[in-house]
Amino acid sequence: MKLIWRLLMSDLTSDEPSPPEEPSNLRFLRLLVTTLTAVMICGLVVIITLLVIRLTSDTVPQLPQDITLPKGASAIGITAAQDWYAIVTDDNRILIYQQGSGALLQTITVSGDGADADQSTN
C-alpha cells in the first residue's frame, strides 16, 4: 500500500514544467473586470432598493374632490406640494390654490414669446 501511495505521489510531484505565470497586465485586467462586476452588482442592488422604497411610500399629496376653475378654462395639468397645488389651464395660465381651503393664491400667465410672465396675486 505504501508503495502505491509513493508511486501516486511521485507522479503528482514530478518535474513536469508548471504552466507559465500570467503576465502582469492580464492579472490587472482580471482584477479590473472582477472589481467592475462587483460595483455593477452593488449599483443594481442600490437602484432596485431605492425603487422599492420609492414605489411603496405613501407620500402622495391629497387633492381636493372639486376644483373650481375660471370660466372658459379647462385643466391640462396639475402639480401638488404640501401647502398648495397648481393647475395648468389650456389658456396658458397656472392657477395656484391653497391646499386646505382651496382659495386661489396666485395666477401666472405664461406667454410663448419669451417675454416676462404677467403675475397677479389675490
C-alpha positions in Angstrom: 0.0 0.0 0.0 2.8 2.4 0.8 4.4 1.6 -2.5 1.3 2.5 -4.4 1.0 5.7 -2.4 4.6 6.6 -3.2 4.0 6.0 -6.9 1.0 8.1 -6.9 2.7 10.9 -5.0 5.8 10.7 -7.3 3.5 11.2 -10.3 2.0 14.3 -8.7 5.3 15.8 -7.7 7.1 15.0 -10.9 9.3 17.6 -12.5 6.9 18.5 -15.2 7.0 22.1 -16.2 4.4 24.2 -14.5 2.2 26.4 -16.6 3.7 29.8 -17.2 2.7 32.6 -14.8 0.2 35.1 -16.1 1.5 38.3 -17.4 1.0 41.2 -15.0 -1.3 43.1 -17.4 -3.5 40.1 -17.7 -3.7 39.8 -13.9 -4.6 43.5 -13.7 -7.3 43.1 -16.4 -8.8 40.2 -14.5 -8.8 42.2 -11.2 -10.3 45.2 -13.0 -13.1 43.1 -14.6 -13.9 41.5 -11.2 -14.0 44.9 -9.5 -16.2 46.4 -12.1 -18.6 43.4 -11.9 -18.8 43.8 -8.1 -19.5 47.6 -8.5 -22.2 47.0 -11.1 -23.9 44.4 -8.9 -23.9 46.7 -5.9 -25.2 49.6 -8.0 -28.0 47.4 -9.3 -29.0 46.4 -5.8 -29.0 50.0 -4.7 -31.2 51.1 -7.7 -33.7 48.3 -7.0 -33.8 49.1 -3.3 -34.4 52.8 -4.0 -37.2 51.9 -6.5 -38.9 49.6 -4.0 -38.7 52.2 -1.2 -40.0 55.0 -3.5 -42.8 53.0 -5.0 -44.1 51.7 -1.7 -44.1 55.0 0.1 -47.5 56.7 0.9 -46.4 60.3 0.4 -49.0 61.1 -2.3 -50.4 64.6 -1.8 -54.1 64.8 -1.1 -56.0 66.7 -3.9 -59.4 68.2 -3.4 -62.5 66.4 -4.7 -63.8 69.5 -6.5 -61.8 72.3 -8.1 -63.5 75.5 -9.4 -61.7 76.9 -12.4 -62.4 80.3 -14.0 -65.0 80.4 -16.9 -63.7 79.0 -20.2 -60.6 77.3 -18.7 -60.1 73.6 -18.6 -57.2 71.8 -16.8 -54.5 70.2 -18.8 -52.1 69.5 -16.0 -51.7 69.5 -12.2 -48.9 69.5 -9.7 -49.1 69.5 -5.9 -46.9 70.4 -3.0 -47.5 70.1 0.8 -49.3 73.6 1.1 -50.5 74.3 -2.4 -51.5 72.8 -5.7 -51.2 74.3 -9.2 -53.4 73.8 -12.2 -52.2 74.4 -15.7 -55.0 75.5 -18.0 -55.4 75.4 -21.7 -55.4 79.2 -22.0 -51.7 79.4 -20.8 -52.3 80.1 -17.2 -51.1 78.5 -14.0 -53.6 78.8 -11.1 -52.1 78.2 -7.7 -54.5 77.2 -4.9 -54.1 76.8 -1.2 -54.2 73.1 -0.2 -56.7 73.2 2.7 -59.1 75.9 1.8 -59.0 75.8 -2.0 -58.5 79.5 -2.2 -56.9 80.9 -5.3 -53.5 82.3 -4.2 -51.9 83.3 -7.5 -52.5 83.4 -11.2 -49.5 83.2 -13.6 -50.0 83.9 -17.3 -47.5 82.1 -19.4 -46.5 83.8 -22.7 -44.9 81.8 -25.5 -42.8 84.7 -26.9 -40.2 84.6 -24.1 -41.3 87.9 -22.6 -41.7 88.2 -18.8 -44.7 86.5 -17.4 -47.6 88.5 -16.1 -48.2 87.6 -12.4 -51.2 88.6 -10.4 -52.0 87.6 -6.8 -55.2 87.6 -4.9 
